[in-house]
Amino acid sequence: MKLGLGLYRDSLTDANLRFARQAGATHVVVHLVDYFKGKDPSLARGPDRRGWGVTTDRTLWSYDELERIKDQIEAHDLTWAAIENFDPAHWHDVLLDGPKKEEQLDDLKTLIRTVGEVGVPVIGYNFSIAGVWGWTRRPAARGSAPTVTYDADAIDPDTPIPEGMVWNMTYDPDAPEGETVGPVSSEQLWQRLEDFLEAVVPVAEEAGVRLAAHPDDPPVDSLRRAARLVNQPHEYQRLLDLKPSRANGLEFCMGSVQEMREGDLYESLEKHARQGDLCYLHARNVRGKVPDYQEVFIDEGDIDMPRALAILEQNGFDGVVIPDHTPEMSCDAPWHAGMAYALGYLRGVLDGMEG
């Protein structure tokens, strides 16, 4: 197995790439959409009605742009393992079944081909309308460390999504005020996912790119009047069966699966590792399940992380594991300290299995 770190575009600096390598990472997963740009992430992740930001640049990522990023990463002795998430500006009508759906599917095909030409092997995505929403930050991790929590009683889960927004990102600032998205049923959302996979999986196969689906977080049945897709472990298999292909795979988030009301994380890990479905993993620990859970340090939650990683090793998974996100530590660099702790822990477990 390989150890990686996830970085957003605005944190894709030489200093942070050096930090990743110094902390033992060999691979990087890059978010090319800066969800929190211009906002306080602690507010944006909560039930903030304004969303996480605005994304109106519909220019597709170019070969030259991606090649520059790859060169920067490789200059620090790191490998670009995956791109995480499409830009909502590129596929909002694929999610919403809107008038630009076919045009945007063609754009995604172009983007996938470009990613393949650059040599990035995986694109992660979350087929969700509401996205990640409803979190709050509280000092709930060990030592009162600030961390992400979800408490359904603290929010109104039926808060409508304003027109012109998807995945907490405003893609149309000029959308009429007062208009809202939805409701969207489970059947509608699964049909939209099938349309997406039918269109892009053959292109991904030709391009040598794997598409990796992230489960819902929070894994509730419905959020902001829109159904959720992968909110129970067995739904992963339903997604895979829609379009069987090596190009149709999973971005397996341990924390999200552990938060689910039903199923068993270890059984799900073993099944999908054995089947070869796993593209890369988020190693994040949590305490509790929906409707009330907290993200905690990697060694203090409900997941037995050494057991989970051993299952992956025993079933031949040789891909990348990243910490995803983590509680912040009380120092001058709270994010870096939290990530360094998680990376060091994972590095130690992985090295112990190899020894």
Secondary structure, DSSP 8 states (H G I E B T S, - for coil): -EEEEEEEGGG--HHHHHHHHHTT--EEEEE-S-TTTTS-HHHHTSS-TT-SEE--------HHHHHHHHHHHHTTT-EEEEEE---HHHHHHHHHT-TTHHHHHHHHHHHHHHHHHHT--EEEE---SS-S--EEEEEEEGGGEEEEEEEGGGS-TT--EETTEETTEES-TTS-TT-EE--B-HHHHHHHHHHHHHHHHHHHHHHT-EEEE---SS--SEETTEE-SS-STHHHHHHHHHS-STTEEEEEEHHHHHHSSSS-HHHHHHHHHHHT-EEEEE--EEEEETTEEEEE-TTTSSS-HHHHHHHHHHTT--SEEE-------SSS-HHHHHHHHHHHHHHHHHHHHH-
